[in-house]
Amino acid sequence: MAKRDYYETLGVTRGASPEEIKKGYRAKAKELHPDRNTEDPQAEAKFKEVNEAYEVLKDEQKKAAYDRFGHAAFDGGMGGGGRPGNAGFRPNGDFASAFSDVFDDLFGDIMGARGAQGRARAAARGNDLRYNLRISLEEAYAGLQKTIQVPTAVTCGVCKGSGAEGGSEPQTCPTCSGIGKVRAQQGFFTVERTCPTCNGLGQTIKNPCKNCHGAGRVEKEKTLSVNIPAGVETGTRIRLAGEGEAGMRGGPTGDLYIFVEVREHSIFVRDGADLHCRVPVSMVIAALGGDIEVPTIDGGRARVKIPEGSQTGRQMRLRSKGMPVLRSKDVGDMFIELVVETPVNLTARQKELLRELDKLSEQKNNPQSAGFFSTVKSFWDSMKG
């Protein structure tokens, strides 16, 4: 199969300047690179063809030979004569050389960003920290100021975070030139690895600080005062900027995140901003009605009127007696759920009175029971039929 014209391969015209040839090669190399064309089985062959064309046209002697003899200048088609100005040249054999010429253009943005990141490794940001804080429902209702002890890493006071002894300064790593990464050519590709000399920090210290051993920070327990706002729930996260670990060798400090857990309450059950409370009432109060007192989350009392004939499960709402909504002026409600208590441990006289009450009772006194057993009777009758 006849080879394509090298100028056509690079998308330039004959007589193009070296700058135009290089520009054309960069554009084609980016377009046809195998990593960007993983679904094209011919991608690698096309990419090699582009590199072959550039390897010839970027060299003045090779280009002159090609302009005069075409592909025959390099395939022995000149009557058995040698390859002018290029003994032993094989266009396909110097792929790595051609590729490395445009490597920075292909991946310059990526490697540039990594290089800047590597240079910043010498002053790497400290880790963020997490602190789990358990509080009561009453504390979540009112909010509180809490003092906590946090084990962390703080800037070394001896070297001021530099990691170097006696006021000396860290030196730029001679192996990676401060980037923190080194490159190695492997066939067609350039592989980037963490610098083995500085372990990716980009700097080396000849005289490390004896207090922090060159890290620029030391372990210490920090005492902090945390403001817990009213209305927090389990899972609420509070960020304290700059209260995490100190960065390596003077790097910026990380953040501290307070994760709040609200303990279960013995009386109230929380549902968002609302509170629920199950209140037992006597059979007499449930039947005749009356007033009862119930507790509220703020430590106070609320008087609730029980309607006559109340049943278990009946709910009553106390508006604005629930939990405050976090960072809002809104307040939830409190719901009272009645539980009618059947009397136990009755005396003989109490049992006698209850039997007398039962004799005097009519269907209208127990409508739910009357309705239920009427439905049951109809069910049994239908089964017999």
N, C-alpha and C positions, 0 to 999 in steps of 0.2 A: 504494500500500500504506500502510495507516494506521501511524503511528509508535507505538512502544511508549510507555507511560507512563514519564516520566523517573524517578519514584520506583521503579517496578518495575525499570527498567534498572539502577539503582544498588543494588537489593536492600534498600531502606529503606521505611519507612511514611510516609504523609503526616503532617505535624506533627513529623517528625524534626528534631532539633537540628542546628546547623551542624557540630558535632563528629561526630554520627552520619552525616551526609551525607558528610563528608570521609573518615571511616573506611570507609564503604561504597564510595566511589570508589576508595580505595587498594586495597581487596580486589579489586574488579572489574578495575582496571587491571593489577594483577599477574597475575590469572588469565587475562585476555584479551589480554595484550600480544603482538603479532605475533612477536616474537623467541622467545617461549615456545610458540608454536603454529604452527610453520612448515608443518605438514601440513594446516592448516585454511585453505582458500582464502577463507573469510569472516572470518578473524581481524582483518584491518585494518578492515573495515567495522564489526565489533562493537566494536572498540576506539574508533573514531571516535564511535560511538553513545554509549558510556560517557562520553567527553570532552564531547560535546554536552550530555548530561544534567547533568553536573557544572558546566559553564560557566553553566548557567541557575540551578541550585539553590543554588550557592554565593553568588550575588548576591541580596541581600534584595529589591531592586526587581524583578529578573527573576523571582525565585521567587514574589513576590506576584502578579505578572501571570499567571504560569503557573497558580498555584493558582486564580485567578479565571476565566481564559479558556482554559486548557489550551494546546495547540499553536497554536491560533488567534491567541494573543497575539503570535506571531512570524512568521506566514505571511500577514499582511494579511487575515485572515478576520474582522475586527471592523468590518464595514460600511465599509471603506475608510479607517478611522481609522489613525492612526499606531501604532507599537509603543510602548506606554506605558513611559516611563522608559528607552527603549533605541532611540533613533533610529539606524537603519542597522545594527542588530545582526544578525549572521548566525551562528547557533550552530555551523555547520560550519567557519566561517572562522577561528576562533581556536584551532585545535588545539594549536599550539606553546605558547600561553599556558597552556592547561589542563594539558598534559603536563608542563611545567616545574614546575608546582605540586607534582607528586608524584614528580618525577624522583629526588630524594634518597631517597624511600621505596622506590622500585623498585630502585635500584642503590646504596643507601647503604652496604651492607656491602662491596660490591666497591670503590666509590670511597673508602670510609673506609680500607680496607686499603691501597689504592694511595696514598692521601694520607699514611698513616703511613710507607709505603715511600718515598714521595718525600721526606718530611722526613728519613728516614734516609739519603738519598743523599748528604747533605753529609758523612756519616761512613761512606761505603760500605766494605764489607768488601773486603780485598785478594784478589787472585786466588790460587788454588791453583797450585802448581808441580809439575812432574814432573821426576825425575832418573833416567836410565837407568844402572844400575850392573852392570858385568860382573865376575863373580868366577869362580874356578876351582872344580872339583868338590871338591878338597881343602878349600878355604875354606868351601864349602857344608857339608861334612861336619863340620868343627870349629867353624864360626862364627867371626866376627872383628869387630874394631872398625875401622871404616874412616873416614878423614878425607876429606871431599869439599869441593869449591869450587862454590858455587851462585850464579850471577848472579841478583840479585833487587832488589827495591825496599825500602828501609828508611825508617823514620820520619826526617824531616828533623830534625837536631839543633839547627838554628838557631831554627826556629819551633815546635819540639816537635809537629809534625804539624798545626798549625792552618792553615798556608798563608799566614798574615798576617805582615806585617813589624812589628818593634818592639813586640811584645806586644799589638798591636791584635787585635780579634776580627772574624771574618767577620760580615757583616750579612745579615739575612733578605732574600731576593729580593723586591723590591717588586712584581714582575709576578705571581708565583705564590704569594706569601705563605708561602714555605718549602715548598710541596708538591712542587715540581719539575714540575708539570703545569699546563696551562691548558686551559680548556674553551671551545668555540665552538659556537654554535647553528647547525645546518645543517638547515633544514626542520623535520621532526618529531623530529630526533635531536640529541643533544649529543655532540660529538666531543672526545675528550681527546688532547692532544698534549704532547710534551716542551716545557718552557718555553724559549723562544728566548733569554731573558736570562741564565739561569744554567746552561743546558744540562742541566737536570734535577737539579742538585745542591741546589737549594733555598736556596742562599746565594751571595752575591757578596762579593768582596774588593776593597776600594778600594786598599789598599796591599799587594800580594802580596810574599811573601818572596823576596828576591833569590837565595837559595840554591836553592830548589826551584820558584821561579816560580809559587807559589800552590798547588802540588799537595799539599804536606804530606809529600812523600816524595822520596827521591833514589835513583838507581841505584847499586848497590854489590855487590861480590862477597863473599859470606858464607862463612866456613869453619865446617863442621859436623862433628861426630864422630857417626858412625852405628853403632849396634849391630846387626850382622847375626846373627840366631840360627842355631844349627845346624839343618840339615834344610831350608833354603830351596830352592825349585825355581825354574826359569824361570817367570816370571809372578807370583811372590810379590810382593805390594805391602805396603810398610811406610809407615805414616803418621806423620809428625812434626808434631804439632799446633802451630800458631802459628809455623811456620818458613817459611811462604810469603811472598808479597808483603805489605808493609804497606798498610793501607787508606788511601783518600784522605782527607786532612784529619783525621787522628786516628782513622780507622775501624779496626775489628778486623783483625788479621792473618790471612791465609789459611793453608792448610796445605801441607806439602811431602810429596809421595808418591814413595817410592823404589821403582822397578820393577826387580826383580832378574832378570838373565839369567845362567845358569850355562853356561860354555863346555863344548864337547864335550871328552871325555878321550881320550887316545891308547890307553888300555888298557881302561877300563871303559865300559860302556854302562848308563845309568841307566834304570830302569823304576819310577817311584814311589820307594819306599824300598828296592827291590832293585837289586843290581848284577849285571851279566853280564860274564863274561870268557871269551874264546875262547883256549884253551891248546893249542898244537901239541905233540904227543908223537911219539916215534919209533915206527916200526913194531915194533921189538923190544919196547919197553916196553908198547906196546898189546897185543902178543901174549903176552908173558910176565908182564906186571904189574910193578909197582914203585912207588916213591915219587917224587914231584916236589914242588918248592916253587913256590907261586904268590904274587904280591903282594897285599896288602890295602890298602884306601883310607886306612888310618891310617898307612901307610908301613912296616908290618911284613910278615912272611912267614907263610904257613900251609902246613903239610905235608899233601899230599893223597895218599892211597893209590889207585893205579890198579889196578882189578881185571884179572885175566888175561882176555884175549880182548876187550878194549874196542874199540868201533867209533867212527868219526867221528860226532859228534852226541850222544854220551852225556853226560848232565849229572849233576853232583854238587853238593850243596848244602852251603854252609858257613853254619851258622846264626849270626845276629847279627853278620855281617861286612859288612852292607850299610850304608845311610844311616840316620841317626837320623830319626824322624818329627818334623816341626815341632811344637814346644810339647808334646812327649810324651816319655815314657820308653821308648817302643817303638823297636826298631831292626830294619831290614830284613835280608834274607839276601843272600848272595853265591852266584851260580850259576856253576860251572865247566863249560864246554862243550868236550869234547875234539875235536881235529882231528888225525887220524892222518896223519902226513906220510910220503909215499912218498920213499924215498931217491933222491938224484940224484948225478951226478958219480961213479959207481961205478968202482972199479978193476977190472982183469981178474979178480983173485982174488975180489972181492966178487960179481961177476957169476956166477963159477963156483959159488960157494957158494949163491947164490940159485937157480941152475938145479938144483943138487943137491937143494935144499929142495923145489923144485917137483916133482921126480921122486918124492920121498918122500911128498908130500902126498896125502891121501885126501879123499873127499867130506866126511867128518866134520870135516876141518880147515877147510873153507870151506863151511859149510852154506848161507849166503845165496846164493853163486854156484851151488852145486849145485841148490838149489831154483828159482832163477830160470831156469836153462837147461833144467831139466826142464819147467817151465811153457811155455817158448818152444817146445820140441820138440813138446809136445802141441798147441800152437797151429798149428804148421806142418802137423802130421799132419791136423788137422781141416780145414785149408784144402785139402789135397790131396784129401781125401775129398769 
